[in-house]
């Protein structure tokens, strides 16, 4: 189980009426039948690539389930495509729209909707 804290800022914070969530997500694991069928070298490569924490995309899907379609509309332009004004950070690093980034236990994810207009 990977636990992450999600902080909301700007318009997302106002829309949700809260500044953060504590989220627990299931880790990814290899199917044991597949694991047994692979040779040792391939097994190591797959473990490195697939075994680990959930992705940013999985976290965002969980948040959409938690907060509903209005939240989804604020985050996504289309399925799997973040709106251009959404800033997504893991820790202090801006990750852009890399929804495949794996999260680690204790990561802090920040979602900020940039303010536009004049």
C-alpha positions in Angstrom: 0.0 0.0 0.0 1.4 3.4 -1.0 0.2 6.4 0.9 0.5 9.9 -0.6 -0.7 13.3 0.4 -2.4 15.5 -2.3 -2.4 19.2 -1.8 -4.9 21.4 -3.7 -4.2 25.1 -4.4 -5.9 28.0 -6.2 -9.2 27.3 -7.9 -9.0 23.6 -7.2 -8.8 24.2 -3.5 -11.8 26.6 -3.7 -13.8 24.2 -5.8 -13.3 21.3 -3.5 -13.6 23.3 -0.3 -10.5 21.6 1.1 -6.7 21.9 0.9 -5.6 18.3 0.9 -6.4 14.6 0.9 -4.5 11.6 2.3 -4.8 8.8 -0.2 -3.8 5.1 0.1 -3.4 3.2 -3.3 -2.6 -0.4 -4.1 0.9 -1.2 -5.3 1.4 -2.9 -8.7 2.5 -6.5 -8.5 3.3 -9.1 -11.1 1.0 -12.1 -11.7 2.7 -15.1 -10.1 2.0 -17.4 -13.2 3.7 -14.9 -15.4 6.5 -14.5 -13.0 7.2 -18.3 -13.0 7.1 -18.5 -16.8 9.8 -15.9 -17.3 13.5 -16.6 -17.2 15.6 -14.9 -14.5 17.0 -12.0 -16.6 13.6 -11.1 -18.1 12.0 -11.4 -14.6 14.5 -8.8 -13.2 13.8 -6.4 -16.0 10.0 -6.7 -15.6 10.2 -6.3 -11.9 12.1 -3.1 -12.3 9.7 -1.8 -14.9 6.4 -2.9 -13.5 6.7 -3.7 -9.8 6.3 -0.6 -7.6 4.0 2.1 -6.5 1.0 3.4 -8.3 1.2 5.9 -11.1 0.2 9.6 -11.0 -2.5 8.6 -13.5 -3.9 6.0 -11.1 -3.9 8.6 -8.3 -5.8 11.1 -10.5 -8.3 8.4 -11.4 -8.8 7.7 -7.7 -9.3 11.4 -7.0 -11.9 11.7 -9.7 -13.8 8.8 -8.1 -13.5 10.5 -4.8 -14.5 14.1 -5.9 -16.7 13.5 -8.9 -17.2 14.7 -12.5 -16.9 18.5 -11.7 -13.4 17.8 -10.4 -12.7 15.7 -13.5 -13.8 18.5 -15.8 -11.4 20.9 -14.0 -8.4 18.6 -14.3 -8.8 16.9 -17.7 -9.3 18.3 -21.2 -10.1 14.8 -22.5 -9.6 11.4 -21.0 -6.0 11.1 -19.8 -5.0 14.6 -21.0 -4.6 17.3 -18.4 -5.8 20.8 -19.0 -3.0 23.1 -20.0 -3.5 25.2 -16.9 -3.0 22.3 -14.5 0.3 22.3 -12.7 1.2 18.9 -11.3 4.1 18.4 -8.9 5.5 15.5 -6.9 7.5 16.8 -4.1 9.3 19.9 -5.4 9.5 18.6 -9.0 7.1 19.8 -11.7 6.1 16.6 -13.6 4.1 18.2 -16.3 1.7 15.7 -17.9 3.7 12.6 -17.1 0.9 10.4 -15.7 3.0 7.3 -15.9 5.4 8.5 -13.1 5.4 6.0 -10.2 4.7 7.3 -6.8 6.4 6.2 -3.6 5.1 5.9 -0.1 5.1 9.4 1.5 5.2 11.4 -1.7 3.4 14.7 -1.6 1.5 15.6 -4.8 0.4 19.2 -5.5 -2.3 20.1 -8.0 -2.6 23.7 -8.9 -4.9 25.3 -11.5 -3.2 28.3 -12.9 -5.3 31.5 -12.8 -5.9 33.2 -16.2 -7.7 36.2 -17.4 -7.2 39.9 -17.1 
